[in-house]
Amino acid sequence: MADDRSQWWSSFRNQHSARGFMLQAAKVVTSEALGLSRLLKHREQGVAPRCSFSVTSIDTAVVDGILLRGSLLLPEGVEGPFPAVLLRTPYGRKAEMGQSVLAKQGYAVLVQDTRGRFSSSGEFVPVQHEQVDGEATVAWMRRQRWCNGKVGVTGVSYLGFTAWACVDGADVDAIVPMITQSNIRSAVFRPGGAISFELLVLWFYLVLHLMKDMSRDRLSFVRKLWQGMREGKLRKAFKSLPMGKVDEIILGSPNSFLQAGLVAHGDESDGFWEGKEKLCNFEKAIPPCHILSGWYDFFLEGALEDFQMAKQRGSHVSLTVGPTHHWSLLGFRHVFEKTMLSCFDEHLKGDLRWHGESLHGHRSPNLSASAASSENGMRVHLYVMGLGWRHYPSYPPPSRSSVWCLTPDFSLSSAGSEEALALGHSYHYHPARPTPAAGGPSFNPLNTGAKDQAKIEARGDVLVYSSAPLTKALQIVGPVHLQLEATWQTETADFVGRLCHVGRDGRSTNLCEGLTNVKVCPTGGAGPATVDVAMGHTAVLFRAGERLRLQICSAAHPRWFRNLGVDEKLHLAATMKAGDVKLTSGRLLLPEDPQLLPETQIGVAHAEGGLLSRL
């Protein structure tokens, strides 16, 4: 990853602007919609093709009178029938999502528009019909002459939702879900209490507004894009209150699906999530599965939960996690392609050509373990940032807890007792001026992934704790946790913990983060209360001379919806209350990987630079 500070500052200034997001979306979506997918397909050298292929528009399954249409890619110059792979998409079947790679390797590939999108009939309701439509489509594929009876499913992001949706009801032979998760509810309303506001706003705006009329008018996207920029729609949406009005800003009218979901929040008796909370229940045997995610993807935690659930129900489950965010997977084309092909070749073709060969290219010459060596039990393939690919039998790998105490002088100390030290640090949080985030697990393509944290750490509403330069290398792999004792003045509050890497040049780069929501302080302000923050997962090597850093604040807006300080219904809350937050003690718990490579294998390349220069 190139280190270009001027480019970062430009991106930072535009991180929440409608112009920044929409220009990036325009580059991706309009190029795909206008048939210019080759701009993405040839960004990096991929797997050598075995054949050419033809593309035919085709009517597929009919479900309750709804006709689903798609594009069929069939290999040419190769005798069929073929193993088949299904991709179901709401973004238009002409968009390149890996189908040409599969077709060039001898697979019949069906790319189907989901119900109510582009060429398929019916009404599109997010995730509502994906299970029944996916089951019917897989059954339809098995009856076709071009299919040899073997069917796999795959997809990135929402296409991954549709892939998971096929597993419970259909007879699927293999699945490769990428940068996605099967639990829809936890992707939006996260377990710690964070609400993925930015994801909701940008996705609904992109799919239900900008792309709404593209099937009959390809230039409508550009016209709506320009109009939205002139009106500042996204800027207004991110500032608007109550949240229940945001659909009127971005879509022009209320959206019944979004409204029902917001009203249901916090009310377990509401039936909104019935039939759509989980696209796969993991109640039956899971077919061979290879899950691909990224350390900076907002679906990471859900993908890791899927891996654990799949392992309990499947005998052949693999996991790959790269140094990617949601928008950068195509930049790691060798991983993207070989992850798909290694799984499908083995389980749809019986072809073991990837065994004994690394799936992850030449980026880690000192690491000789093979990503495809399932015969020795290494089915978890993790990119350790600052080092390269490493391979483990499971996730999380065995680790020892490395405890770092927050100290009165704003240090992180691992020396002596693990008992938390008394603090007296405080900051003032105001929801009218919520703390933003630089990078991290964001859906905003201009403000995602690993970013310089200088501007965030200079804010008065962020506490920053740093270790001394390390005297020896420290490698952490797995979940990170923060334990705090704190008081707060408002009816409800959020605690955000963010782990950062500080290079020898002093540059701070975010690694992982999490949010915990709390209600009225249980002590009534008479004393501190315990707050536990699950800070997500990471894999990183800190070299000697580098430092750990911890940020603590109360927002990461608009990625997670700002806490208003009042305990009101989500869709109606419009009152804001500011207050002070005071920390009385804290401990950072890191999963230290005991399998640290010798210094001779770690190497000294880029040792003087920060983490960004080594990714």
C-alpha positions as CSV (number, residue, x, y, z in Angstrom):
1,M,0.0,0.0,0.0
2,A,1.6,3.2,-1.1
3,D,2.3,5.9,1.5
4,D,1.0,9.2,0.0
5,R,0.3,11.7,2.8
6,S,-1.1,14.4,0.5
7,Q,-3.5,11.9,-1.0
8,W,-4.6,10.8,2.5
9,W,-5.3,14.4,3.6
10,S,-7.3,15.0,0.5
11,S,-9.3,11.8,1.2
12,F,-9.7,12.8,4.8
13,R,-11.2,16.2,4.0
14,N,-13.8,14.5,1.8
15,Q,-14.5,11.5,3.9
16,H,-18.1,12.3,4.8
17,S,-19.0,14.4,1.7
18,A,-21.6,13.3,-0.9
19,R,-19.1,14.3,-3.6
20,G,-16.4,12.0,-2.4
21,F,-18.6,8.9,-2.0
22,M,-20.5,9.4,-5.2
23,L,-17.5,10.0,-7.4
24,Q,-16.0,6.8,-6.2
25,A,-19.3,5.0,-6.6
26,A,-19.6,6.4,-10.1
27,K,-16.2,5.0,-11.1
28,V,-17.1,1.5,-10.0
29,V,-20.8,1.3,-10.8
30,T,-21.0,3.2,-14.1
31,S,-17.9,1.3,-15.5
32,E,-19.6,-2.0,-14.7
33,A,-23.0,-0.9,-16.0
34,L,-21.6,0.4,-19.3
35,G,-19.8,-2.9,-19.9
36,L,-16.3,-1.6,-19.0
37,S,-15.6,-4.4,-16.5
38,R,-12.3,-5.1,-18.2
39,L,-10.9,-2.0,-16.3
40,L,-11.2,-4.1,-13.1
41,K,-10.7,-7.5,-14.6
42,H,-7.1,-6.7,-15.7
43,R,-5.9,-4.8,-12.7
44,E,-3.6,-7.6,-11.7
45,Q,-2.3,-10.8,-13.4
46,G,-4.8,-13.6,-12.6
47,V,-4.9,-17.3,-13.2
48,A,-4.1,-18.4,-16.7
49,P,-7.3,-19.2,-18.7
50,R,-8.0,-22.8,-19.9
51,C,-10.7,-21.9,-22.4
52,S,-12.9,-19.1,-23.9
53,F,-16.6,-18.8,-23.1
54,S,-19.9,-17.6,-24.6
55,V,-22.5,-15.4,-22.8
56,T,-26.3,-15.8,-23.4
57,S,-29.2,-14.0,-21.8
58,I,-31.5,-16.7,-20.4
59,D,-34.8,-17.1,-18.5
60,T,-34.3,-19.2,-15.4
61,A,-36.4,-20.3,-12.5
62,V,-40.0,-19.1,-11.9
63,V,-40.9,-18.7,-8.3
64,D,-44.6,-17.9,-7.4
65,G,-45.1,-16.5,-10.9
66,I,-41.9,-14.4,-10.7
67,L,-39.5,-14.9,-13.6
68,L,-35.8,-14.7,-12.7
69,R,-33.5,-13.9,-15.6
70,G,-29.7,-14.1,-15.9
71,S,-26.7,-14.5,-18.1
72,L,-25.3,-17.9,-18.8
73,L,-21.6,-18.3,-19.3
74,L,-20.6,-21.6,-21.0
75,P,-17.0,-22.7,-21.8
76,E,-16.1,-23.1,-25.5
77,G,-13.8,-25.7,-26.9
78,V,-14.4,-27.9,-23.9
79,E,-16.8,-30.9,-23.9
80,G,-19.7,-30.6,-21.4
81,P,-21.7,-30.9,-19.3
82,F,-19.9,-28.8,-16.8
83,P,-19.8,-28.2,-13.1
84,A,-21.9,-25.1,-12.5
85,V,-21.5,-22.0,-10.2
86,L,-24.3,-19.6,-9.3
87,L,-24.0,-15.9,-8.5
88,R,-27.1,-13.9,-7.7
89,T,-26.9,-10.1,-7.7
90,P,-28.9,-7.0,-7.2
91,Y,-26.3,-4.9,-8.9
92,G,-26.9,-6.0,-12.5
93,R,-25.6,-9.2,-14.2
94,K,-23.2,-7.4,-16.5
95,A,-21.0,-6.4,-13.5
96,E,-17.9,-8.5,-13.3
97,M,-17.9,-10.4,-10.0
98,G,-15.6,-13.2,-10.8
99,Q,-17.8,-15.1,-13.3
100,S,-15.5,-14.7,-16.3
101,V,-12.6,-16.2,-14.2
102,L,-14.7,-19.3,-13.5
103,A,-16.0,-19.6,-17.1
104,K,-12.4,-19.5,-18.4
105,Q,-11.6,-22.4,-16.0
106,G,-14.3,-24.7,-17.5
107,Y,-17.3,-23.8,-15.3
108,A,-20.8,-23.1,-16.5
109,V,-21.7,-19.9,-14.6
110,L,-25.2,-18.4,-14.1
111,V,-25.2,-14.8,-13.1
112,Q,-28.8,-14.0,-12.1
113,D,-30.5,-10.7,-11.3
114,T,-32.3,-11.0,-8.0
115,R,-36.0,-10.6,-7.8
116,G,-37.1,-7.1,-8.8
117,R,-33.7,-6.0,-10.0
118,F,-32.8,-5.2,-13.6
119,S,-34.1,-8.0,-15.9
120,S,-35.9,-10.1,-13.2
121,S,-39.6,-9.5,-12.5
122,G,-41.2,-8.9,-9.1
123,E,-40.5,-6.4,-6.3
124,F,-37.1,-6.1,-4.7
125,V,-37.2,-6.2,-0.9
126,P,-33.7,-6.6,0.6
127,V,-32.9,-10.2,1.6
128,Q,-36.7,-11.0,1.8
129,H,-36.8,-13.6,-1.0
130,E,-33.2,-14.7,-1.3
131,Q,-33.7,-18.2,0.3
132,V,-36.7,-19.3,-1.7
133,D,-35.4,-17.8,-5.0
134,G,-31.9,-19.3,-4.4
135,E,-33.3,-22.8,-3.6
136,A,-35.5,-22.7,-6.8
137,T,-32.6,-21.6,-9.0
138,V,-30.2,-24.3,-7.8
139,A,-32.8,-26.9,-8.4
140,W,-33.4,-25.4,-11.9
141,M,-29.7,-25.5,-12.7
142,R,-29.4,-29.2,-11.8
143,R,-32.1,-30.0,-14.5
144,Q,-30.2,-28.2,-17.3
145,R,-28.2,-30.2,-19.9
146,W,-25.2,-28.0,-19.5
147,C,-24.9,-28.9,-15.8
148,N,-23.2,-32.2,-14.7
149,G,-25.0,-32.3,-11.4
150,K,-22.4,-30.4,-9.4
151,V,-23.4,-26.8,-8.2
152,G,-21.4,-24.3,-6.2
153,V,-22.4,-20.8,-5.0
154,T,-20.3,-17.8,-4.4
155,G,-20.4,-14.0,-4.2
156,V,-19.0,-10.9,-2.6
157,S,-20.9,-8.6,-0.3
158,Y,-24.7,-8.8,-1.0
159,L,-23.9,-11.6,-3.5
160,G,-22.5,-13.4,-0.5
161,F,-25.8,-13.0,1.3
162,T,-27.5,-14.7,-1.7
163,A,-24.9,-17.5,-1.6
164,W,-25.5,-18.2,2.1
165,A,-29.2,-18.1,1.4
166,C,-28.9,-21.2,-0.8
167,V,-27.3,-23.5,1.8
168,D,-30.3,-24.4,4.0
169,G,-32.9,-25.2,1.4
170,A,-30.8,-26.3,-1.7
171,D,-28.5,-29.1,-2.4
172,V,-25.2,-27.2,-2.8
173,D,-21.9,-28.9,-3.3
174,A,-19.5,-26.0,-2.3
175,I,-19.8,-22.4,-1.2
176,V,-17.2,-19.5,-1.3
177,P,-18.7,-16.5,0.5
178,M,-16.4,-13.4,0.2
179,I,-16.4,-10.2,2.3
180,T,-19.9,-11.0,3.6
181,Q,-21.7,-12.8,6.4
182,S,-24.9,-14.8,6.9
183,N,-26.4,-12.9,9.8
184,I,-28.0,-9.8,8.3
185,R,-29.2,-8.3,11.6
186,S,-25.8,-8.2,13.3
187,A,-24.3,-6.6,10.3
188,V,-26.5,-3.5,10.9
189,F,-27.3,-3.7,14.6
190,R,-24.0,-4.9,16.0
191,P,-23.8,-7.0,19.2
192,G,-22.1,-4.2,21.3
193,G,-24.8,-1.7,20.4
194,A,-23.2,0.0,17.4
195,I,-25.6,0.9,14.6
196,S,-24.1,0.8,11.1
197,F,-25.6,4.1,10.0
198,E,-23.2,4.9,7.2
199,L,-23.7,1.4,5.7
200,L,-27.5,1.9,5.8
201,V,-27.5,5.3,4.2
202,L,-24.9,4.7,1.5
203,W,-26.3,1.2,0.5
204,F,-29.9,2.3,0.3
205,Y,-28.9,5.5,-1.6
206,L,-26.7,3.5,-4.1
207,V,-29.1,0.6,-4.7
208,L,-32.6,2.1,-4.3
209,H,-31.9,5.5,-5.7
210,L,-28.8,5.9,-7.9
211,M,-29.2,2.4,-9.5
212,K,-33.0,2.3,-9.5
213,D,-33.6,3.1,-13.2
214,M,-30.4,1.8,-14.8
215,S,-32.1,-1.2,-16.4
216,R,-33.9,1.1,-18.8
217,D,-31.7,4.3,-18.7
218,R,-28.0,3.7,-18.1
219,L,-27.3,7.4,-17.8
220,S,-29.8,7.9,-15.0
221,F,-27.1,7.0,-12.5
222,V,-25.0,9.9,-13.6
223,R,-27.9,12.4,-13.6
224,K,-29.0,11.4,-10.1
225,L,-25.4,11.5,-9.0
226,W,-24.9,15.0,-10.1
227,Q,-28.3,16.1,-8.6
228,G,-27.4,14.6,-5.3
229,M,-24.0,16.3,-5.3
230,R,-25.7,19.7,-5.9
231,E,-28.3,19.1,-3.2
232,G,-25.8,17.7,-0.7
233,K,-28.0,14.8,0.0
234,L,-25.5,12.6,1.9
235,R,-24.2,15.5,4.0
236,K,-27.8,16.3,5.0
237,A,-28.6,12.6,5.7
238,F,-25.6,12.1,8.0
239,K,-26.6,15.2,10.0
240,S,-30.3,14.6,10.1
241,L,-32.5,13.7,13.1
242,P,-34.4,11.7,13.8
243,M,-33.0,8.7,12.0
244,G,-36.6,7.8,10.9
245,K,-36.5,10.7,8.4
246,V,-33.3,9.7,6.6
247,D,-35.0,7.7,3.9
248,E,-37.0,10.8,2.8
249,I,-33.7,12.6,2.3
250,I,-31.9,10.0,0.3
251,L,-34.8,8.3,-1.5
252,G,-37.3,11.1,-1.7
253,S,-40.0,9.2,0.2
254,P,-40.3,6.8,3.1
255,N,-39.1,3.2,2.5
256,S,-41.3,0.7,4.3
257,F,-38.6,-1.9,4.8
258,L,-36.1,0.6,6.3
259,Q,-38.9,2.1,8.5
260,A,-40.0,-1.2,9.8
261,G,-36.4,-2.2,10.7
262,L,-35.8,1.0,12.6
263,V,-39.1,0.8,14.5
264,A,-38.3,-2.8,15.4
265,H,-34.9,-1.9,17.0
266,G,-34.9,-2.7,20.7
267,D,-38.3,-4.5,20.5
268,E,-37.7,-8.2,20.5
269,S,-41.5,-8.8,20.2
270,D,-41.6,-7.1,16.8
271,G,-41.7,-9.7,14.0
272,F,-39.6,-7.7,11.5
273,W,-36.6,-10.0,11.6
274,E,-38.6,-13.3,11.2
275,G,-37.3,-15.1,8.2
276,K,-34.6,-12.6,7.3
277,E,-32.3,-12.3,10.3
278,K,-30.2,-15.3,9.3
279,L,-29.8,-16.4,5.7
280,C,-28.2,-19.7,6.9
281,N,-29.2,-21.3,10.2
282,F,-26.4,-23.9,10.2
283,E,-28.8,-26.6,11.3
284,K,-27.7,-29.1,8.7
285,A,-24.4,-30.3,7.3
286,I,-22.5,-27.5,5.6
287,P,-21.0,-28.2,2.2
288,P,-17.3,-27.6,1.7
289,C,-16.7,-24.0,2.3
290,H,-14.0,-21.4,2.0
291,I,-14.7,-18.0,3.6
292,L,-12.7,-15.0,2.5
293,S,-12.7,-11.7,4.4
294,G,-10.5,-8.7,5.3
295,W,-9.2,-7.3,8.5
296,Y,-10.8,-3.9,7.6
297,D,-14.1,-5.2,6.3
298,F,-17.2,-4.4,8.4
299,F,-18.4,-8.0,7.8
300,L,-15.3,-9.5,9.4
301,E,-16.8,-10.4,12.8
302,G,-19.8,-12.0,11.1
303,A,-17.6,-13.9,8.7
304,L,-15.6,-15.3,11.7
305,E,-18.8,-16.3,13.4
306,D,-19.8,-18.1,10.2
307,F,-16.5,-19.9,10.2
308,Q,-17.1,-21.2,13.7
309,M,-20.6,-22.3,12.9
310,A,-19.6,-23.9,9.7
311,K,-16.8,-25.8,11.4
312,Q,-19.4,-27.4,13.7
313,R,-21.5,-28.6,10.8
314,G,-18.9,-29.2,8.0
315,S,-15.9,-31.4,7.6
316,H,-14.0,-29.2,5.1
317,V,-14.1,-25.5,6.1
318,S,-11.3,-23.0,5.3
319,L,-10.8,-19.3,6.1
320,T,-8.7,-16.6,4.5
321,V,-8.4,-13.1,5.9
322,G,-6.3,-10.5,4.0
323,P,-5.2,-6.9,4.7
324,T,-8.2,-5.6,2.8
325,H,-11.3,-3.5,3.3
326,H,-14.7,-3.9,1.6
327,W,-13.7,-2.1,-1.6
328,S,-10.2,-3.4,-2.1
329,L,-10.6,-7.1,-2.7
330,L,-10.1,-6.8,-6.4
331,G,-6.7,-5.3,-5.7
332,F,-5.8,-8.8,-4.4
333,R,-7.0,-10.6,-7.5
334,H,-4.6,-13.6,-7.0
335,V,-6.2,-14.3,-3.6
336,F,-9.7,-13.6,-4.8
337,E,-9.4,-16.0,-7.8
338,K,-7.4,-18.8,-6.3
339,T,-9.7,-18.9,-3.2
340,M,-12.7,-19.5,-5.5
341,L,-10.9,-22.0,-7.7
342,S,-9.1,-24.0,-5.0
343,C,-12.5,-24.8,-3.4
344,F,-14.5,-25.3,-6.6
345,D,-11.8,-27.3,-8.4
346,E,-11.5,-29.7,-5.5
347,H,-15.2,-30.2,-4.6
348,L,-16.9,-29.7,-8.0
349,K,-14.2,-31.2,-10.3
350,G,-12.1,-33.4,-8.0
351,D,-9.1,-31.5,-9.2
352,L,-6.3,-31.1,-6.6
353,R,-4.1,-28.9,-8.6
354,W,-3.9,-26.3,-5.9
355,H,-2.6,-28.7,-3.2
356,G,1.0,-28.0,-2.4
357,E,0.8,-24.5,-4.0
358,S,0.4,-21.3,-2.1
359,L,-2.8,-19.4,-2.8
360,H,-1.3,-16.1,-1.9
361,G,1.4,-15.5,-4.5
362,H,4.9,-14.4,-3.9
363,R,4.5,-11.7,-1.2
364,S,5.9,-13.8,1.7
365,P,9.0,-15.5,0.4
366,N,10.1,-16.4,4.0
367,L,6.9,-18.2,4.8
368,S,7.0,-21.7,3.2
369,A,3.7,-23.1,4.6
370,S,1.2,-23.7,1.8
371,A,-2.2,-22.1,1.9
372,A,-3.6,-25.1,0.1
373,S,-2.1,-27.7,2.4
374,S,-5.4,-29.0,3.9
375,E,-3.8,-32.4,4.2
376,N,-1.7,-31.0,7.1
377,G,-4.6,-29.3,8.8
378,M,-3.6,-25.7,7.9
379,R,-7.0,-24.4,6.7
380,V,-6.8,-20.9,8.2
381,H,-4.7,-18.4,6.1
382,L,-4.1,-15.0,7.7
383,Y,-2.2,-12.0,6.4
384,V,-0.2,-10.7,9.4
385,M,0.1,-7.0,8.7
386,G,3.7,-6.0,8.7
387,L,4.8,-9.5,8.0
388,G,2.8,-11.5,5.4
389,W,0.8,-14.7,5.1
390,R,0.8,-17.2,7.9
391,H,-1.2,-20.4,8.2
392,Y,-2.9,-22.0,11.2
393,P,-5.1,-25.0,11.9
394,S,-8.0,-22.9,13.3
395,Y,-9.2,-19.5,14.3
396,P,-8.5,-17.9,16.7
397,P,-5.1,-19.6,17.0
398,P,-3.7,-20.4,20.4
399,S,-2.5,-17.3,22.1
400,R,-1.5,-15.9,25.5
401,S,-3.1,-12.8,26.9
402,S,-0.8,-9.8,26.9
403,V,-2.1,-7.3,29.4
404,W,-1.4,-3.6,29.0
405,C,-2.5,-1.2,31.7
406,L,-3.6,2.4,31.1
407,T,-1.4,4.7,33.3
408,P,-1.9,8.2,34.7
409,D,0.7,9.6,32.3
410,F,-1.3,8.3,29.3
411,S,1.1,5.3,28.7
412,L,0.4,1.7,28.1
413,S,2.4,-0.5,30.5
414,S,2.9,-4.2,30.5
415,A,5.5,-4.1,33.3
416,G,4.8,-5.5,36.8
417,S,1.3,-6.2,38.1
418,E,-1.6,-6.8,35.7
419,E,-3.9,-4.9,38.2
420,A,-5.4,-1.8,36.7
421,L,-4.0,1.6,37.8
422,A,-6.0,4.5,39.1
423,L,-6.7,7.1,36.5
424,G,-8.5,10.5,36.5
425,H,-8.8,11.2,32.8
426,S,-11.9,12.7,31.2
427,Y,-13.3,14.2,28.0
428,H,-16.4,16.0,27.0
429,Y,-18.6,14.4,24.3
430,H,-21.2,16.4,22.4
431,P,-23.5,14.6,19.9
432,A,-23.8,17.8,17.9
433,R,-20.1,17.5,17.2
434,P,-19.5,13.8,17.3
435,T,-16.1,12.3,17.0
436,P,-15.4,11.1,13.4
437,A,-13.3,8.2,12.3
438,A,-10.4,8.0,10.0
439,G,-10.5,4.7,8.1
440,G,-11.5,1.5,9.7
441,P,-14.3,-0.9,8.8
442,S,-16.3,1.6,6.7
443,F,-18.5,1.3,3.6
444,N,-17.3,4.8,2.5
445,P,-14.7,3.9,-0.2
446,L,-12.8,7.2,0.5
447,N,-12.6,6.6,4.3
448,T,-11.9,3.0,4.8
449,G,-9.0,0.7,5.8
450,A,-5.7,1.7,7.3
451,K,-5.4,5.5,7.7
452,D,-3.1,8.0,9.4
453,Q,-4.7,8.9,12.8
454,A,-3.0,12.2,13.4
455,K,-6.1,14.4,13.1
456,I,-8.2,12.1,15.2
457,E,-5.7,11.9,18.0
458,A,-5.4,15.7,18.1
459,R,-9.1,16.1,19.1
460,G,-10.1,17.0,22.6
461,D,-12.7,14.3,22.8
462,V,-10.3,11.5,22.3
463,L,-8.0,10.0,25.0
464,V,-4.7,8.5,23.6
465,Y,-2.5,6.0,25.4
466,S,0.9,4.9,24.0
467,S,3.4,2.3,24.9
468,A,7.2,2.9,25.1
469,P,9.1,1.7,22.0
470,L,9.1,-2.1,22.1
471,T,12.4,-3.7,22.9
472,K,11.4,-6.9,21.0
473,A,8.9,-8.0,18.4
474,L,5.3,-8.6,19.4
475,Q,2.9,-10.4,17.1
476,I,-0.9,-10.4,17.9
477,V,-3.4,-12.5,16.2
478,G,-7.1,-12.7,17.2
479,P,-9.7,-10.7,19.1
480,V,-8.8,-7.6,21.1
481,H,-10.6,-6.5,24.3
482,L,-10.7,-3.4,26.5
483,Q,-11.8,-3.4,30.1
484,L,-12.6,0.0,31.6
485,E,-13.9,1.5,34.8
486,A,-15.8,4.7,34.0
487,T,-18.5,7.2,34.9
488,W,-20.7,9.2,32.5
489,Q,-23.3,11.9,32.9
490,T,-25.9,11.1,30.2
491,E,-28.8,8.6,30.0
492,T,-26.9,6.5,27.5
493,A,-23.3,6.6,26.3
494,D,-20.9,4.9,23.8
495,F,-17.4,3.8,24.5
496,V,-15.2,3.3,21.4
497,G,-11.8,1.6,21.7
498,R,-9.3,1.6,18.8
499,L,-6.0,-0.2,18.6
500,C,-3.3,1.5,16.5
501,H,0.2,0.7,15.3
502,V,2.9,3.5,15.7
503,G,5.9,3.2,13.5
504,R,9.4,4.4,14.2
505,D,8.5,7.6,12.2
506,G,5.7,8.4,14.7
507,R,2.9,7.7,12.3
508,S,-0.2,6.1,13.9
509,T,-2.3,3.7,11.9
510,N,-5.6,2.1,12.9
511,L,-5.8,-1.7,13.3
512,C,-9.1,-2.7,14.8
513,E,-11.9,-1.1,16.9
514,G,-15.2,-1.7,18.6
515,L,-18.1,0.1,20.3
516,T,-20.0,-0.7,23.5
517,N,-23.3,1.1,24.3
518,V,-24.2,1.6,28.0
519,K,-27.3,3.1,29.6
520,V,-27.6,5.1,32.8
521,C,-24.5,4.7,35.0
522,P,-25.6,1.9,37.4
523,T,-23.9,3.6,40.3
524,G,-25.8,6.8,39.8
525,G,-22.6,8.7,39.5
526,A,-21.5,7.7,43.0
527,G,-18.7,5.5,41.6
528,P,-17.3,3.9,38.4
529,A,-19.0,1.1,36.4
530,T,-17.4,-1.6,34.4
531,V,-17.4,-1.3,30.6
532,D,-16.1,-4.1,28.4
533,V,-15.4,-3.2,24.8
534,A,-14.9,-5.9,22.2
535,M,-12.5,-4.2,19.8
536,G,-12.7,-6.5,16.8
537,H,-10.0,-8.8,15.4
538,T,-6.6,-8.2,13.8
539,A,-3.3,-9.8,13.0
540,V,-0.2,-7.6,13.1
541,L,3.5,-7.7,13.8
542,F,5.0,-4.9,15.9
543,R,8.7,-4.8,15.4
544,A,11.3,-3.6,18.0
545,G,11.2,0.2,18.2
546,E,7.5,0.4,17.3
547,R,4.7,1.3,19.7
548,L,1.2,0.3,20.6
549,R,-1.4,3.0,20.8
550,L,-5.0,3.0,22.1
551,Q,-7.7,5.6,21.4
552,I,-10.8,5.9,23.6
553,C,-13.7,8.1,22.6
554,S,-17.5,8.1,22.3
555,A,-18.2,8.1,18.6
556,A,-17.1,7.1,15.1
557,H,-19.7,9.0,13.2
558,P,-21.2,8.5,10.7
559,R,-19.9,5.0,10.4
560,W,-21.7,4.1,13.6
561,F,-24.7,6.3,14.5
562,R,-23.8,8.9,17.1
563,N,-25.1,8.5,20.6
564,L,-27.5,11.3,21.4
565,G,-27.1,11.0,25.1
566,V,-30.9,10.3,25.6
567,D,-32.6,6.9,25.9
568,E,-35.3,7.3,23.3
569,K,-36.7,5.1,20.4
570,L,-34.1,5.0,17.6
571,H,-36.4,6.2,14.8
572,L,-37.9,9.1,16.8
573,A,-34.9,10.4,18.9
574,A,-34.0,14.0,18.0
575,T,-33.0,15.4,21.4
576,M,-29.3,15.7,22.2
577,K,-27.6,15.8,25.5
578,A,-23.8,16.4,26.0
579,G,-21.8,15.2,29.0
580,D,-18.4,14.3,30.5
581,V,-16.9,10.8,30.4
582,K,-14.4,10.0,33.1
583,L,-12.1,6.9,33.1
584,T,-10.9,5.6,36.5
585,S,-9.0,2.6,35.3
586,G,-8.4,0.5,32.2
587,R,-6.7,-2.6,30.8
588,L,-6.0,-3.6,27.1
589,L,-5.9,-7.3,26.5
590,L,-4.1,-8.5,23.4
591,P,-3.9,-12.0,21.9
592,E,-0.1,-12.6,21.7
593,D,0.9,-15.2,19.1
594,P,3.5,-17.4,20.7
595,Q,4.6,-18.7,17.3
596,L,6.6,-15.6,16.5
597,L,9.1,-16.2,13.7
598,P,12.8,-15.8,14.4
599,E,14.2,-12.3,13.7
600,T,16.1,-13.7,10.7
601,Q,12.8,-14.6,9.0
602,I,11.0,-11.4,10.1
603,G,13.6,-9.5,8.2
604,V,14.4,-5.8,8.3
605,A,12.7,-4.6,5.1
606,H,10.9,-1.3,5.6
607,A,11.7,-1.4,9.3
608,E,12.1,2.3,9.5
609,G,8.7,3.0,7.9
610,G,5.2,2.8,9.4
611,L,2.7,0.0,8.9
612,L,1.2,1.7,5.8
613,S,4.5,1.3,3.9
614,R,4.7,-2.4,4.7
615,L,1.2,-3.5,3.7
